[in-house]
Amino acid sequence: MTMNAARRRAHDKLAALAGVRPVRRPIVQGGDGEFDLYYVRTGHKTAHPLVVIPGGPGAASVALYRAFRRHAAVDGLDVIMIEHRGVGLSRHDDAGGDLPPEALTVDAVVDDIAAALDDAQVDSAIVYGTSYGTYLAAGLGVRHPGRIHTMVLDSPLLSAADINDVRAQIRRVLWDGVIPESADLAVKVRRLVADGVLDPTAVLRAAGMYGIAGPKVLSRQLDLLLAGHDWLWAAVGLGTRLLLERQTPYHHEPDLVERIAYRELNYGAVPDGGPLDPALGFREIAGGDPDFVAEPYDLMAAMPGFSWPTAVISGGRDLTTPPAVARRIAELIPDAVLVELPTAGHSILDTREQAALRICTSVTAGKIHQLPSLSSELDDLPANLSLRLLARAINVAAKAESVVPDALARAGRQVTPS
């Protein structure tokens, strides 16, 4: 993608926002070419600002999280967010062309974070990563440990082997139904798979909906699928993608950076032949080669050497980065606390902003070790309004769908040909 006139206008408008700055960065380490990497800082400056690293890869920072930063500033937080190379404001080289594939690696992104801190004259920061962003946060701890003051790992990744825990949790919930609230779901899912209705990408959608809206809403959708009413499922899938992924310029641009997800983090793992394998869904949506090459860090070996306080945040309904991974990480890091939100799904930052802000203010105030005692209180905070509206719309539409076919049938019986 080249920077056309429309994209240039959007770029210039975002780059002119208060607090947004470019930093010159090498396109490839050791090469001659450079590009502008952007970051944004909001709030009153402090000695240890909060560096927030979104998930993805593909999520932008400057435009996508404007509301979050505004709310954080109201709470007195000093926030820095770096626009990931290959995404949004940091997508292009000086000639306006896309960054080349060899520029897009975890190592390069981690070094970009350190470079932004250098430009902001920040020695060490509170680093909050969510989902994929947790791997970057941990990578900063591996490559630049002196830059970490405190760390928050929200819905964390640990290694390329996480896929085994993901498969196990999805199958426990949606196939075996061993969790009480999912027993009914599993019966429906097994029938839909037997009927050939749930394809690999639909499995990803079901796993996401379980975390976002909970088992009751997902069960209602599955009932409609069993009855042959698939329009709502398709509509909700589109709505969820637009809501959470925002596949628009300067908001969510995974096309260049997905190579990190597949080559370095094993998103498209080799299928294991079992039911509901999420790797099949990721392979189906991959835009390029989905094969794994190697991950950049051995975090299981590195994390016992992390010397800073760390909060590990996990949603009890997270089927993307399941609780088992979070618990393992909390055991690996010496000064870590585990904070579990039983009814939350994936990425507290993106789905439960009030809880994320409460966590951030507590950590900034030096109260990180008190967070586990606040678990129930954090879990009770509401989901983002957009997600509550989505869940409400699903329920309303589901009720309408159960009525409309009968009404149409009755109307059809009442009409006689002329």
C-alpha positions as a Markdown table, in Angstrom:
| # | Residue | x | y | z |
|---|---|---|---|---|
| 1 | Met | 0.0 | 0.0 | 0.0 |
| 2 | Thr | 1.4 | 3.4 | -1.0 |
| 3 | Met | 0.4 | 6.6 | 0.7 |
| 4 | Asn | -2.2 | 8.1 | -1.6 |
| 5 | Ala | -3.7 | 11.5 | -1.1 |
| 6 | Ala | -6.5 | 10.4 | 1.2 |
| 7 | Arg | -4.2 | 8.5 | 3.4 |
| 8 | Arg | -1.7 | 11.4 | 3.4 |
| 9 | Arg | -4.4 | 13.7 | 4.7 |
| 10 | Ala | -5.4 | 11.3 | 7.5 |
| 11 | His | -1.7 | 10.7 | 8.3 |
| 12 | Asp | -1.0 | 14.5 | 8.6 |
| 13 | Lys | -4.1 | 15.1 | 10.7 |
| 14 | Leu | -3.1 | 12.3 | 13.2 |
| 15 | Ala | 0.5 | 13.3 | 13.2 |
| 16 | Ala | -0.5 | 16.9 | 14.2 |
| 17 | Leu | -2.4 | 15.8 | 17.3 |
| 18 | Ala | -1.1 | 17.0 | 20.6 |
| 19 | Gly | 1.6 | 14.8 | 22.1 |
| 20 | Val | 2.4 | 12.9 | 18.8 |
| 21 | Arg | 6.0 | 12.7 | 17.9 |
| 22 | Pro | 8.1 | 10.9 | 15.2 |
| 23 | Val | 11.4 | 9.1 | 16.0 |
| 24 | Arg | 13.8 | 8.2 | 13.2 |
| 25 | Arg | 14.3 | 4.5 | 13.2 |
| 26 | Pro | 16.3 | 2.1 | 11.0 |
| 27 | Ile | 14.1 | 0.1 | 8.6 |
| 28 | Val | 16.4 | -2.9 | 9.1 |
| 29 | Gln | 19.0 | -3.0 | 11.8 |
| 30 | Gly | 22.4 | -2.3 | 10.2 |
| 31 | Gly | 20.8 | -1.0 | 7.0 |
| 32 | Asp | 21.0 | 2.5 | 5.6 |
| 33 | Gly | 17.3 | 3.2 | 5.3 |
| 34 | Glu | 15.2 | 5.0 | 8.0 |
| 35 | Phe | 11.6 | 5.8 | 8.6 |
| 36 | Asp | 9.4 | 7.8 | 11.0 |
| 37 | Leu | 8.1 | 5.7 | 13.9 |
| 38 | Tyr | 5.5 | 7.6 | 15.8 |
| 39 | Tyr | 4.5 | 7.6 | 19.5 |
| 40 | Val | 2.1 | 9.7 | 21.5 |
| 41 | Arg | 2.2 | 10.9 | 25.1 |
| 42 | Thr | -0.7 | 12.3 | 27.1 |
| 43 | Gly | -1.2 | 13.5 | 30.7 |
| 44 | His | 1.1 | 15.2 | 33.1 |
| 45 | Lys | 4.6 | 13.9 | 32.8 |
| 46 | Thr | 5.9 | 11.7 | 35.6 |
| 47 | Ala | 9.2 | 9.9 | 36.3 |
| 48 | His | 7.7 | 6.5 | 35.4 |
| 49 | Pro | 5.0 | 6.9 | 32.7 |
| 50 | Leu | 2.6 | 4.1 | 31.7 |
| 51 | Val | 3.6 | 2.5 | 28.4 |
| 52 | Val | 0.6 | 0.8 | 27.0 |
| 53 | Ile | 1.2 | -1.8 | 24.2 |
| 54 | Pro | -1.9 | -3.1 | 22.3 |
| 55 | Gly | -2.5 | -6.5 | 21.0 |
| 56 | Gly | -2.6 | -7.9 | 17.5 |
| 57 | Pro | -0.2 | -7.6 | 15.8 |
| 58 | Gly | -2.1 | -5.1 | 13.8 |
| 59 | Ala | -3.7 | -2.8 | 16.3 |
| 60 | Ala | -2.7 | 0.9 | 16.0 |
| 61 | Ser | -2.2 | 3.2 | 19.0 |
| 62 | Val | -2.6 | 6.8 | 18.1 |
| 63 | Ala | -6.1 | 6.8 | 16.7 |
| 64 | Leu | -7.6 | 3.6 | 18.1 |
| 65 | Tyr | -6.9 | 4.5 | 21.8 |
| 66 | Arg | -7.6 | 8.2 | 21.9 |
| 67 | Ala | -10.6 | 7.7 | 24.2 |
| 68 | Phe | -8.6 | 5.4 | 26.5 |
| 69 | Arg | -5.8 | 8.0 | 26.8 |
| 70 | Arg | -8.4 | 10.8 | 27.5 |
| 71 | His | -9.9 | 8.7 | 30.3 |
| 72 | Ala | -6.5 | 7.8 | 31.6 |
| 73 | Ala | -5.5 | 11.5 | 31.7 |
| 74 | Val | -8.6 | 12.3 | 33.7 |
| 75 | Asp | -7.4 | 9.6 | 36.2 |
| 76 | Gly | -4.0 | 11.3 | 36.4 |
| 77 | Leu | -2.1 | 8.8 | 34.3 |
| 78 | Asp | 0.9 | 9.7 | 32.2 |
| 79 | Val | 0.5 | 7.5 | 29.1 |
| 80 | Ile | 2.9 | 6.7 | 26.2 |
| 81 | Met | 1.8 | 4.5 | 23.3 |
| 82 | Ile | 4.0 | 3.6 | 20.4 |
| 83 | Glu | 2.5 | 3.1 | 16.9 |
| 84 | His | 3.8 | -0.4 | 15.9 |
| 85 | Arg | 6.0 | -0.4 | 12.9 |
| 86 | Gly | 4.1 | -1.5 | 9.8 |
| 87 | Val | 0.9 | -0.1 | 11.2 |
| 88 | Gly | -0.9 | 3.2 | 10.9 |
| 89 | Leu | 1.4 | 6.2 | 11.2 |
| 90 | Ser | 4.5 | 4.0 | 11.3 |
| 91 | Arg | 3.6 | 1.9 | 8.2 |
| 92 | His | 5.5 | 3.7 | 5.5 |
| 93 | Asp | 9.1 | 4.6 | 4.5 |
| 94 | Asp | 10.1 | 8.1 | 3.5 |
| 95 | Ala | 9.0 | 7.4 | -0.1 |
| 96 | Gly | 5.5 | 6.5 | 1.0 |
| 97 | Gly | 5.9 | 2.8 | 0.4 |
| 98 | Asp | 5.1 | 0.0 | 2.8 |
| 99 | Leu | 7.9 | -1.2 | 5.1 |
| 100 | Pro | 9.5 | -4.4 | 3.7 |
| 101 | Pro | 8.8 | -7.8 | 5.3 |
| 102 | Glu | 12.4 | -8.0 | 6.7 |
| 103 | Ala | 11.7 | -4.9 | 8.7 |
| 104 | Leu | 8.9 | -6.5 | 10.7 |
| 105 | Thr | 10.2 | -8.6 | 13.6 |
| 106 | Val | 9.6 | -8.7 | 17.3 |
| 107 | Asp | 13.2 | -7.6 | 18.0 |
| 108 | Ala | 12.7 | -4.5 | 15.9 |
| 109 | Val | 9.4 | -3.6 | 17.6 |
| 110 | Val | 10.9 | -4.1 | 21.1 |
| 111 | Asp | 13.8 | -1.8 | 20.2 |
| 112 | Asp | 11.4 | 0.8 | 18.8 |
| 113 | Ile | 9.8 | 0.9 | 22.3 |
| 114 | Ala | 13.1 | 1.6 | 23.9 |
| 115 | Ala | 13.9 | 4.3 | 21.2 |
| 116 | Ala | 10.6 | 6.0 | 22.0 |
| 117 | Leu | 11.5 | 6.1 | 25.7 |
| 118 | Asp | 14.9 | 7.5 | 24.8 |
| 119 | Asp | 13.2 | 10.3 | 22.8 |
| 120 | Ala | 10.8 | 11.0 | 25.6 |
| 121 | Gln | 13.7 | 11.1 | 28.1 |
| 122 | Val | 12.2 | 8.3 | 30.2 |
| 123 | Asp | 14.7 | 6.1 | 32.0 |
| 124 | Ser | 12.2 | 3.5 | 33.1 |
| 125 | Ala | 8.4 | 3.0 | 32.8 |
| 126 | Ile | 5.4 | 1.0 | 34.0 |
| 127 | Val | 4.8 | -1.3 | 31.0 |
| 128 | Tyr | 1.3 | -2.5 | 30.3 |
| 129 | Gly | 0.9 | -5.0 | 27.5 |
| 130 | Thr | -2.2 | -6.8 | 26.5 |
| 131 | Ser | -2.4 | -10.1 | 24.5 |
| 132 | Tyr | 0.4 | -9.9 | 21.8 |
| 133 | Gly | 1.5 | -6.7 | 23.5 |
| 134 | Thr | 2.5 | -8.8 | 26.6 |
| 135 | Tyr | 5.1 | -10.6 | 24.4 |
| 136 | Leu | 6.5 | -7.2 | 23.4 |
| 137 | Ala | 6.5 | -6.1 | 27.1 |
| 138 | Ala | 8.3 | -9.2 | 28.2 |
| 139 | Gly | 10.7 | -8.8 | 25.2 |
| 140 | Leu | 11.5 | -5.3 | 26.5 |
| 141 | Gly | 12.4 | -7.0 | 29.8 |
| 142 | Val | 14.7 | -9.4 | 27.9 |
| 143 | Arg | 16.4 | -6.9 | 25.7 |
| 144 | His | 16.2 | -3.7 | 27.8 |
| 145 | Pro | 15.6 | -4.8 | 31.4 |
| 146 | Gly | 16.7 | -1.4 | 32.8 |
| 147 | Arg | 13.7 | 0.3 | 31.2 |
| 148 | Ile | 11.2 | -1.7 | 33.3 |
| 149 | His | 9.9 | -0.1 | 36.5 |
| 150 | Thr | 6.8 | -2.3 | 36.9 |
| 151 | Met | 5.0 | -4.5 | 34.5 |
| 152 | Val | 1.3 | -5.5 | 33.8 |
| 153 | Leu | 0.7 | -8.5 | 31.6 |
| 154 | Asp | -3.0 | -8.6 | 30.5 |
| 155 | Ser | -4.1 | -11.8 | 28.9 |
| 156 | Pro | -0.5 | -12.9 | 28.3 |
| 157 | Leu | 1.4 | -15.0 | 25.8 |
| 158 | Leu | 4.3 | -17.1 | 27.0 |
| 159 | Ser | 5.6 | -19.2 | 24.1 |
| 160 | Ala | 4.9 | -20.8 | 20.7 |
| 161 | Ala | 3.6 | -23.8 | 22.7 |
| 162 | Asp | 0.7 | -21.8 | 24.1 |
| 163 | Ile | -1.4 | -23.4 | 21.4 |
| 164 | Asn | -1.6 | -26.6 | 23.4 |
| 165 | Asp | -3.2 | -24.7 | 26.3 |
| 166 | Val | -5.5 | -22.8 | 24.0 |
| 167 | Arg | -6.7 | -26.1 | 22.3 |
| 168 | Ala | -7.2 | -27.7 | 25.7 |
| 169 | Gln | -9.3 | -24.9 | 27.1 |
| 170 | Ile | -11.5 | -24.5 | 24.0 |
| 171 | Arg | -12.2 | -28.2 | 24.1 |
| 172 | Arg | -12.9 | -28.3 | 27.8 |
| 173 | Val | -15.4 | -25.5 | 27.4 |
| 174 | Leu | -17.0 | -25.9 | 24.0 |
| 175 | Trp | -16.5 | -29.6 | 23.3 |
| 176 | Asp | -16.4 | -31.5 | 26.5 |
| 177 | Gly | -18.5 | -29.1 | 28.6 |
| 178 | Val | -16.6 | -29.8 | 31.8 |
| 179 | Ile | -17.2 | -26.3 | 33.1 |
| 180 | Pro | -20.7 | -26.1 | 34.5 |
| 181 | Glu | -21.8 | -23.0 | 32.6 |
| 182 | Ser | -20.6 | -24.6 | 29.3 |
| 183 | Ala | -22.2 | -28.1 | 29.5 |
| 184 | Asp | -25.2 | -27.0 | 27.4 |
| 185 | Leu | -22.9 | -25.1 | 25.0 |
| 186 | Ala | -20.9 | -28.2 | 24.3 |
| 187 | Val | -23.9 | -30.3 | 23.3 |
| 188 | Lys | -24.9 | -27.7 | 20.8 |
| 189 | Val | -21.4 | -27.2 | 19.4 |
| 190 | Arg | -20.9 | -31.0 | 18.9 |
| 191 | Arg | -24.1 | -31.2 | 17.0 |
| 192 | Leu | -23.2 | -28.1 | 14.8 |
| 193 | Val | -19.8 | -29.6 | 14.0 |
| 194 | Ala | -21.4 | -32.9 | 13.1 |
| 195 | Asp | -23.8 | -31.1 | 10.8 |
| 196 | Gly | -20.9 | -29.2 | 9.2 |
| 197 | Val | -22.2 | -25.8 | 10.3 |
| 198 | Leu | -19.2 | -24.6 | 12.4 |
| 199 | Asp | -16.2 | -24.1 | 10.1 |
| 200 | Pro | -12.8 | -23.2 | 11.5 |
| 201 | Thr | -13.3 | -19.4 | 11.5 |
| 202 | Ala | -16.7 | -19.9 | 13.2 |
| 203 | Val | -14.9 | -21.7 | 16.0 |
| 204 | Leu | -12.8 | -18.6 | 16.5 |
| 205 | Arg | -15.9 | -16.5 | 16.5 |
| 206 | Ala | -17.6 | -18.8 | 19.1 |
| 207 | Ala | -14.6 | -18.7 | 21.3 |
| 208 | Gly | -14.4 | -14.9 | 21.2 |
| 209 | Met | -18.2 | -14.5 | 21.8 |
| 210 | Tyr | -18.0 | -16.8 | 24.9 |
| 211 | Gly | -15.5 | -14.3 | 26.4 |
| 212 | Ile | -17.1 | -11.1 | 25.2 |
| 213 | Ala | -20.7 | -11.8 | 25.9 |
| 214 | Gly | -20.8 | -14.9 | 28.1 |
| 215 | Pro | -22.3 | -18.3 | 27.8 |
| 216 | Lys | -26.0 | -17.3 | 27.7 |
| 217 | Val | -25.6 | -15.0 | 24.7 |
| 218 | Leu | -23.5 | -17.6 | 22.8 |
| 219 | Ser | -26.0 | -20.3 | 23.7 |
| 220 | Arg | -28.8 | -18.2 | 22.1 |
| 221 | Gln | -26.8 | -17.8 | 18.9 |
| 222 | Leu | -26.1 | -21.5 | 18.7 |
| 223 | Asp | -29.8 | -22.2 | 19.1 |
| 224 | Leu | -30.5 | -20.0 | 16.1 |
| 225 | Leu | -27.8 | -21.9 | 14.1 |
| 226 | Leu | -29.4 | -25.2 | 15.1 |
| 227 | Ala | -32.7 | -23.9 | 13.8 |
| 228 | Gly | -31.1 | -22.9 | 10.5 |
| 229 | His | -31.2 | -19.2 | 11.1 |
| 230 | Asp | -27.6 | -18.2 | 10.2 |
| 231 | Trp | -28.1 | -14.6 | 9.3 |
| 232 | Leu | -27.6 | -13.4 | 12.8 |
| 233 | Trp | -24.5 | -15.4 | 13.3 |
| 234 | Ala | -23.0 | -13.8 | 10.1 |
| 235 | Ala | -24.1 | -10.3 | 11.2 |
| 236 | Val | -22.7 | -10.7 | 14.7 |
| 237 | Gly | -19.4 | -12.0 | 13.2 |
| 238 | Leu | -19.2 | -8.9 | 11.0 |
| 239 | Gly | -20.1 | -6.6 | 14.0 |
| 240 | Thr | -17.6 | -8.2 | 16.3 |
| 241 | Arg | -14.8 | -7.8 | 13.7 |
| 242 | Leu | -15.7 | -4.2 | 13.2 |
| 243 | Leu | -16.0 | -3.5 | 16.9 |
| 244 | Leu | -12.9 | -5.3 | 18.1 |
| 245 | Glu | -10.6 | -5.3 | 15.1 |
| 246 | Arg | -11.6 | -2.1 | 13.4 |
| 247 | Gln | -10.1 | -3.2 | 10.1 |
| 248 | Thr | -9.6 | 0.3 | 8.9 |
| 249 | Pro | -6.6 | 2.5 | 8.2 |
| 250 | Tyr | -4.9 | 3.9 | 11.3 |
| 251 | His | -7.0 | 1.6 | 13.5 |
| 252 | His | -6.3 | -2.0 | 12.6 |
| 253 | Glu | -3.9 | -3.0 | 9.9 |
| 254 | Pro | -2.7 | -6.6 | 10.2 |
| 255 | Asp | -1.7 | -7.2 | 6.6 |
| 256 | Leu | 2.0 | -6.4 | 6.9 |
| 257 | Val | 2.6 | -7.4 | 10.5 |
| 258 | Glu | 0.7 | -10.7 | 10.5 |
| 259 | Arg | 4.0 | -12.3 | 9.5 |
| 260 | Ile | 5.2 | -11.7 | 13.1 |
| 261 | Ala | 2.2 | -13.6 | 14.4 |
| 262 | Tyr | 2.7 | -16.6 | 12.2 |
| 263 | Arg | 6.5 | -16.8 | 11.7 |
| 264 | Glu | 7.6 | -15.9 | 15.3 |
| 265 | Leu | 4.6 | -16.6 | 17.5 |
| 266 | Asn | 3.0 | -19.7 | 15.9 |
| 267 | Tyr | -0.5 | -18.4 | 15.5 |
| 268 | Gly | -1.1 | -20.9 | 12.6 |
| 269 | Ala | 0.3 | -23.9 | 14.4 |
| 270 | Val | 0.3 | -27.3 | 12.7 |
| 271 | Pro | -3.2 | -28.7 | 13.2 |
| 272 | Asp | -3.3 | -31.6 | 15.7 |
| 273 | Gly | -6.3 | -33.4 | 14.2 |
| 274 | Gly | -8.6 | -32.8 | 17.2 |
| 275 | Pro | -11.9 | -31.0 | 17.2 |
| 276 | Leu | -12.2 | -27.2 | 17.4 |
| 277 | Asp | -8.6 | -26.5 | 16.6 |
| 278 | Pro | -8.1 | -22.7 | 16.5 |
| 279 | Ala | -5.0 | -23.1 | 14.4 |
| 280 | Leu | -7.2 | -24.1 | 11.5 |
| 281 | Gly | -9.1 | -20.8 | 11.7 |
| 282 | Phe | -5.9 | -18.8 | 11.9 |
| 283 | Arg | -4.5 | -20.6 | 8.9 |
| 284 | Glu | -7.7 | -20.0 | 7.0 |
| 285 | Ile | -7.5 | -16.2 | 7.5 |
| 286 | Ala | -3.8 | -15.9 | 7.0 |
| 287 | Gly | -2.9 | -13.5 | 4.2 |
| 288 | Gly | 0.5 | -15.1 | 3.5 |
| 289 | Asp | 2.6 | -18.1 | 4.6 |
| 290 | Pro | 1.2 | -19.3 | 8.0 |
| 291 | Asp | 4.1 | -21.5 | 8.9 |
| 292 | Phe | 6.1 | -21.0 | 12.1 |
| 293 | Val | 9.8 | -20.4 | 11.9 |
| 294 | Ala | 11.1 | -19.6 | 15.4 |
| 295 | Glu | 10.2 | -17.4 | 18.3 |
| 296 | Pro | 12.6 | -14.7 | 19.3 |
| 297 | Tyr | 12.9 | -15.3 | 23.1 |
| 298 | Asp | 12.7 | -18.1 | 25.6 |
| 299 | Leu | 10.5 | -16.4 | 28.1 |
| 300 | Met | 10.2 | -19.5 | 30.3 |
| 301 | Ala | 14.0 | -19.2 | 30.8 |
| 302 | Ala | 14.0 | -15.4 | 31.0 |
| 303 | Met | 11.1 | -14.7 | 33.3 |
| 304 | Pro | 12.7 | -16.1 | 36.5 |
| 305 | Gly | 15.2 | -13.3 | 36.1 |
| 306 | Phe | 12.7 | -10.5 | 35.9 |
| 307 | Ser | 13.4 | -8.4 | 39.0 |
| 308 | Trp | 10.5 | -5.9 | 38.9 |
| 309 | Pro | 7.0 | -6.2 | 40.4 |
| 310 | Thr | 4.5 | -7.7 | 37.8 |
| 311 | Ala | 0.8 | -8.1 | 37.8 |
| 312 | Val | -0.6 | -10.9 | 35.6 |
| 313 | Ile | -4.2 | -10.3 | 34.6 |
| 314 | Ser | -6.4 | -13.2 | 33.4 |
| 315 | Gly | -10.0 | -13.5 | 32.4 |
| 316 | Gly | -11.8 | -16.7 | 33.5 |
| 317 | Arg | -13.6 | -16.9 | 30.1 |
| 318 | Asp | -10.5 | -16.2 | 28.0 |
| 319 | Leu | -10.3 | -18.8 | 25.3 |
| 320 | Thr | -7.6 | -16.9 | 23.4 |
| 321 | Thr | -4.9 | -16.7 | 26.0 |
| 322 | Pro | -6.3 | -19.1 | 28.7 |
| 323 | Pro | -5.9 | -18.8 | 32.4 |
| 324 | Ala | -3.4 | -21.7 | 32.5 |
| 325 | Val | -0.9 | -19.6 | 30.6 |
| 326 | Ala | -1.3 | -16.7 | 33.0 |
| 327 | Arg | -0.9 | -18.9 | 36.0 |
| 328 | Arg | 2.3 | -20.4 | 34.6 |
| 329 | Ile | 3.7 | -16.9 | 34.0 |
| 330 | Ala | 2.8 | -15.8 | 37.5 |
| 331 | Glu | 4.8 | -18.7 | 38.9 |
| 332 | Leu | 7.8 | -18.0 | 36.7 |
| 333 | Ile | 8.2 | -14.3 | 37.7 |
| 334 | Pro | 9.6 | -14.0 | 41.2 |
| 335 | Asp | 7.7 | -10.8 | 42.2 |
| 336 | Ala | 4.4 | -11.4 | 40.4 |
| 337 | Val | 0.8 | -11.3 | 41.5 |
| 338 | Leu | -2.0 | -13.1 | 39.7 |
| 339 | Val | -5.3 | -11.2 | 39.3 |
| 340 | Glu | -8.1 | -13.3 | 38.0 |
| 341 | Leu | -11.4 | -11.8 | 36.8 |
| 342 | Pro | -13.8 | -14.9 | 36.6 |
| 343 | Thr | -16.4 | -13.5 | 34.2 |
| 344 | Ala | -14.0 | -11.6 | 31.9 |
| 345 | Gly | -12.8 | -12.7 | 28.5 |
| 346 | His | -9.7 | -11.7 | 26.5 |
| 347 | Ser | -7.9 | -8.4 | 26.9 |
| 348 | Ile | -9.2 | -6.4 | 29.8 |
| 349 | Leu | -7.8 | -3.3 | 28.2 |
| 350 | Asp | -10.1 | -3.7 | 25.2 |
| 351 | Thr | -13.2 | -5.1 | 26.8 |
| 352 | Arg | -13.3 | -3.7 | 30.3 |
| 353 | Glu | -11.7 | -0.4 | 30.2 |
| 354 | Gln | -12.8 | 0.6 | 33.7 |
| 355 | Ala | -11.1 | -2.4 | 35.2 |
| 356 | Ala | -7.9 | -1.7 | 33.2 |
| 357 | Leu | -7.8 | 1.9 | 34.3 |
| 358 | Arg | -8.3 | 0.8 | 38.0 |
| 359 | Ile | -5.4 | -1.6 | 37.6 |
| 360 | Cys | -3.3 | 1.1 | 36.0 |
| 361 | Thr | -4.0 | 3.6 | 38.8 |
| 362 | Ser | -3.3 | 1.1 | 41.5 |
| 363 | Val | 0.0 | 0.1 | 39.9 |
| 364 | Thr | 1.0 | 3.7 | 39.4 |
| 365 | Ala | 0.3 | 4.4 | 43.0 |
| 366 | Gly | 2.6 | 1.5 | 44.1 |
| 367 | Lys | -0.2 | -0.8 | 45.1 |
| 368 | Ile | 0.4 | -3.6 | 42.7 |
| 369 | His | 0.5 | -6.2 | 45.5 |
| 370 | Gln | -3.0 | -5.2 | 46.6 |
| 371 | Leu | -4.6 | -6.1 | 43.2 |
| 372 | Pro | -5.4 | -9.8 | 44.0 |
| 373 | Ser | -7.6 | -8.6 | 46.9 |
| 374 | Leu | -9.5 | -6.5 | 44.4 |
| 375 | Ser | -10.3 | -9.3 | 42.0 |
| 376 | Ser | -14.0 | -9.5 | 42.7 |
| 377 | Glu | -14.4 | -5.7 | 42.7 |
| 378 | Leu | -12.6 | -5.5 | 39.3 |
| 379 | Asp | -14.7 | -8.3 | 37.9 |
| 380 | Asp | -17.9 | -6.5 | 38.9 |
| 381 | Leu | -16.9 | -3.4 | 36.9 |
| 382 | Pro | -19.0 | -3.2 | 33.6 |
| 383 | Ala | -17.8 | -4.2 | 30.2 |
| 384 | Asn | -17.3 | -1.4 | 27.7 |
| 385 | Leu | -20.5 | 0.2 | 26.5 |
| 386 | Ser | -19.9 | -0.9 | 23.0 |
| 387 | Leu | -19.8 | -4.6 | 24.1 |
| 388 | Arg | -22.8 | -4.2 | 26.3 |
| 389 | Leu | -24.7 | -2.8 | 23.3 |
| 390 | Leu | -23.5 | -5.6 | 21.1 |
| 391 | Ala | -24.7 | -8.2 | 23.6 |
| 392 | Arg | -28.1 | -6.4 | 23.9 |
| 393 | Ala | -28.4 | -6.3 | 20.2 |
| 394 | Ile | -27.7 | -10.0 | 19.9 |
| 395 | Asn | -30.5 | -10.8 | 22.4 |
| 396 | Val | -33.0 | -8.5 | 20.8 |
| 397 | Ala | -32.2 | -9.8 | 17.3 |
| 398 | Ala | -32.3 | -13.4 | 18.5 |
| 399 | Lys | -35.8 | -12.9 | 20.0 |
| 400 | Ala | -36.9 | -11.2 | 16.8 |
| 401 | Glu | -35.5 | -14.0 | 14.7 |
| 402 | Ser | -37.5 | -16.6 | 16.6 |
| 403 | Val | -40.6 | -14.6 | 15.9 |
| 404 | Val | -40.1 | -13.4 | 12.4 |
| 405 | Pro | -40.1 | -16.8 | 10.6 |
| 406 | Asp | -43.4 | -17.9 | 12.3 |
| 407 | Ala | -45.0 | -14.5 | 11.4 |
| 408 | Leu | -43.8 | -14.8 | 7.8 |
| 409 | Ala | -45.2 | -18.3 | 7.6 |
| 410 | Arg | -48.6 | -17.2 | 8.9 |
| 411 | Ala | -48.6 | -14.3 | 6.5 |
| 412 | Gly | -47.8 | -16.6 | 3.6 |
| 413 | Arg | -50.7 | -18.9 | 4.5 |
| 414 | Gln | -53.1 | -16.0 | 4.5 |
| 415 | Val | -52.2 | -14.8 | 1.0 |
| 416 | Thr | -54.1 | -16.4 | -1.9 |
| 417 | Pro | -52.8 | -16.1 | -5.5 |
| 418 | Ser | -54.8 | -13.6 | -7.6 |
